[in-house]
Structure formats: C-alpha cells, structure tokens
C-alpha cells in the first residue's frame, strides 16, 4: 500500500512539473503495478472467511439453500448458507458451502438439515492443476459437504435481508428454469435453461461431452457471447423501433435510447443468469460499449476494451489468472484488431438484387469464417494450457451453430424468458427449442468425426505469459511488424514438454495411476475419475483401466501380485491402517506403497520401498513421482500451491454445546 501511494505521488509530481513523457510513462507503469498488488491484497483480505476443517466424523449442517449448482459425479449439488454446524463454533462456520445431496435438489429459499461429511474445498487434483479452493475462496465458499442421508426440512431463524433477497432472486431463476424445461422437455429445455439462467442441472452427460468435443461448450456458459447477443438484439430492436416512428425519431436520439435499453437488458440478463464471474465480466465489457455510445465515443475500440479490462480487474483482481478472463479478453482483442484492419466494403450502385444478395452472403460467410478463425486462434493457447484439449473441427461446428445461436436461439430465448412469467412465452420458447435441437445435431455430428478431439499436455508455466504477450503484440501493433509476435503467440504449442511423471497418487491416497508408454493406467477406474482424467490430460496421456489379471484387489486395497517395474504401486485406501501382515504383503508387491491411514511403524520388508501414508497426504495433498536412479523424486501439490489464505486450514473450533 505504501509503495502504491509513493509511486502514484511520484507520477503525479512528474506530470505536474513537466517531466519528460518517457519518465512519466515508467512512473505510471510502476504506480499501476504497485496499485494492482495493493488492490489484490485488499481484495484477498476483504473476501476472506472461515474455511471448514476436515472433521473426523460426519456432522449435521442446518442451512438455507441459496442456489442450485451444476450436478457432480455423485449427484445434485446446492449452495447453502450454514446457520449451524454441529462441532463448529459460530465464528468458524463457513459463509457458504457446496453440498452434494441425494435425489432432487431443494429449491432456493428452503431451510434444510443435512447429515454428511464436511471438508474444506478440494485441493488441486495434481501439482499445478486447477485449484478449486482458490476460486471457492473468492466466491465466499468455505467448504464442501457430501450428504449421507436424505435432505430434511427444518425451521431456522430469519436470515439477513441480503440473504433473503439473494434467495428470492435465485428462487425466481430456478422457477423460470423449471418452466423452460417443462415447456421443451428435459433434454432441449435443459440446455435452454442453462443458457438463460445458468442452471445446468438437466444437461445430460452425453450432450455435454458432445458440446465440449465439438468446440461448442462456450455456448452453454453465460459469457461474452450471450451478453453481446442479448444486448445487441435489444439495442438494434429499440433503435429500429425509434426509427420506425417519425414523431419519436425527430425528438429522441434513437442511438442513445437504444444504448440505455441495451444497458437495462444486460443488467437484467446478469441478474437472471445468477451473476457468475464470467457473466459479470461480460456485462462490464458490454456496459462499457453502451456507455461509450452515450458519450458519443466509438464503442468497439481497443481503448474501450482496455477500460473494460481495467474495471474488471479493479473489481475482481483475482480474475487475471482465470481461464475465462484470459480467453474472453484475448478473443475480444483479436476481433477488435480484425475490425480495425478489415477493408471497407464498396457500396453497389444500381446492382441487380440477386447479385447484391450473393455478394452479401459471400461477405457474411467470409466475415464469419475469419472471425471464428481469429477468435479460435487467440483463445487456443489458453484452451491448450488450462483444458488440455483442442476441438479440431471447432471452426466447422461454430460456423454451423453461430447463425442459429445468434439469430434464432438467443433472441427467441430472451423473448421467451421475458414473457414466460406472463404465460406468453410458448411460441418463442418453441422456436428456441428448435434452435437447440439443431445446435445439438451439429455438435453431435462434429464430435463424432474422426480425430475430433486432440489432447495436448500442459506446457511449463512460463509458456502461457509468453504466448499472451505475443497475442497482445499482434493485436496492438499496427503494420506488418505485428507478425513478429507470432512465434511468441505459439509458445504453448511449440514449447518442449518435460518428461511426464512415472506415478501419480491422488489427494488422500484413494486412487493412483502410473505411466506406461503414452497411457496412464489407473488403479481404480471410476473412483475420483475427474482427478485421474485431469492429471492424465495435463500430462498428455490416455487414461486406461488397469488389467484385471495380475492384481489382488479387495475392499480396502489393491496390489500387484509381484513387484514389477510396470506395476510400481500398491494402494491401501481403507480408513483403518493395515495390519503388520497386510503391510508386509503390500511392501513385497510394489516399489511404492500408499496408505490412506497413518502408519505407526514399518516392517523390515518395507526397507528400500517408498512408503507414503496419511500424514504425507495430509500435509502435501496429491503427489507426482519420477523414478530417479534407485530412488524417487516427489512433487507435492501443497508445495506448488504455496502458503495462501485459501490453503490455511485451522483445527476445528468446537462449540460449547457440543463439547
């Protein structure tokens, strides 16, 4: 904070006393750097809240249901605001908890009593992977709960007015999503509801995978595309309406009236969508464009984009390391640069309409292809680094789905959602449903093509900033010299990958996989599948199940029959520690022995073996192992994660009533 004040004062003094521009520019950059660091520190402290400890036994949580979240592998999920947690003092109770429940999720605004296992937000699935705990921290989510029984209703004291307001809004959103699903059916309506309200509870796994593999998954997530379509549709509709009324057109500035309507539409859509972080960033960007129109400025410029990015980082400085922010602004910057260099079309004079129509169609196809190609290339490095998958036919799928989404699906959804509470949305939702069905046909067809998805291992951490600088240079520099940034922009693709680990063991030691050629052989297929899949993709490996033969697997452990280089690990996932005899068998069977439970002592047969137990996993989380000579090199997730506010976990603070 002191550095920010001093550098800011130095910059102002330099401007005041006429210091040369090159020096004031350096001072300005230093002031922005120090100010950004100070703002990030303030934001981190401001959003901090209690983080749930790992309790030794199941507990009871009494809470208000805030919203219905996207379903997970184990069932429906809800976001709750805990009022009481058995075993925790009020000051140690998390502000928000994401709970996995059985059966249908309760609607927002319901007071529920849940019995289940409470844990802090999960750590990264592997060292350097996506950190859910970090995002949860900045969203005020201090824990996760896995319900062991049915959700029960209860009576709770009235919550604060902000919580009541949020629950009412989310209840209205969820009710709208249910009406859309009832109108269109679970499959079609589930996607329409996700695009309108953000609720993905009804989207089937098959359709979701097809949308991802075809490169159309961005249409499901409410972000810049949706805000641009809704805001732009309202803007042009209102401007056309004003121009169609001569009396009004002569008395009101149609463009500015339309901009105000666009602002209202964007704000309304933000509320209806539940205001997730990507939607907030998109709403800010769209609002900056409409404000520019109100101030008689050009809306689509690099200056407007820079202002939008500045405002987003001012409100959410943590967004700078998130894939959504990086991909959104990279794509927008690339499209703005494309607009700046696109040649102006010469207007035809007295040309026959068939020729004009053909020329317009050809121009539109060229613009659509070029825009999709440019946006895809700008976001490609981030998709490769963060998601490790590339949809090879994404351009084809987006060219087919873009007209449907832009001109049919989103406008019809906007009108249908607005009129559905009045009972008048049926025809518009029907039209939107046809658009969804057509989009699904395109997605499934594209995803079914040979080689539709390619897995790309993550590059070293330095590659992505280099690629980002290259993309910025291409977008911001004018003239042919901009292409000097092209080698930098391809850094993620061409950067040499380090050797993949020989072994991965997940957080808590409940699953493991080893590298066998280009494959990752997982010991327990279907158990914590997301973590195993994430690790294998980051390392560019194909996940395959272990062979049935040559293994002895029981309820609490799985071990190879003999110790071989190709089967390096024996896994004990039982909560109770193995007996001395069982530990002898495990150590004789593999080079690495993993025990979820804490081990008090090791038998002589474990000499020369790498033995990891619950103490190691409690400290380090997941681990990657490389074979180095006769030993092993280990990299733990906690070491890569570092000491951060979202990594600190205090011991449970028991309340007086629970002893």
QUIPEKA-V171979 format. One record per helix or strand. SS is the DSSP state (@ for helix, = for strand). FROM is the first residue (numbers start at 1). LEN is the number of residues. If there is no record, write none. Layout:
ss = {SS | SS}
from = {FROM | FROM}
len = {LEN | LEN}
This chain:
ss = {@ | @ | = | = | @ | = | = | @ | = | = | @ | @ | @ | @ | @ | @ | @ | @ | @ | @ | @ | @ | = | @ | @ | = | @ | @ | @ | = | @ | = | = | @ | = | = | = | = | = | = | @ | = | @ | = | @ | = | = | @ | @ | @}
from = {2 | 21 | 59 | 75 | 90 | 96 | 111 | 132 | 141 | 152 | 161 | 186 | 205 | 217 | 224 | 246 | 254 | 277 | 302 | 317 | 323 | 353 | 389 | 394 | 426 | 453 | 461 | 480 | 491 | 503 | 507 | 512 | 519 | 529 | 542 | 551 | 557 | 564 | 567 | 569 | 580 | 592 | 604 | 610 | 614 | 623 | 631 | 637 | 645 | 656}
len = {15 | 27 | 14 | 11 | 3 | 6 | 9 | 7 | 7 | 2 | 24 | 12 | 9 | 3 | 21 | 4 | 19 | 18 | 14 | 5 | 19 | 35 | 3 | 27 | 22 | 3 | 16 | 10 | 4 | 3 | 3 | 5 | 4 | 10 | 4 | 3 | 4 | 1 | 1 | 4 | 10 | 4 | 3 | 3 | 7 | 6 | 6 | 5 | 3 | 3}
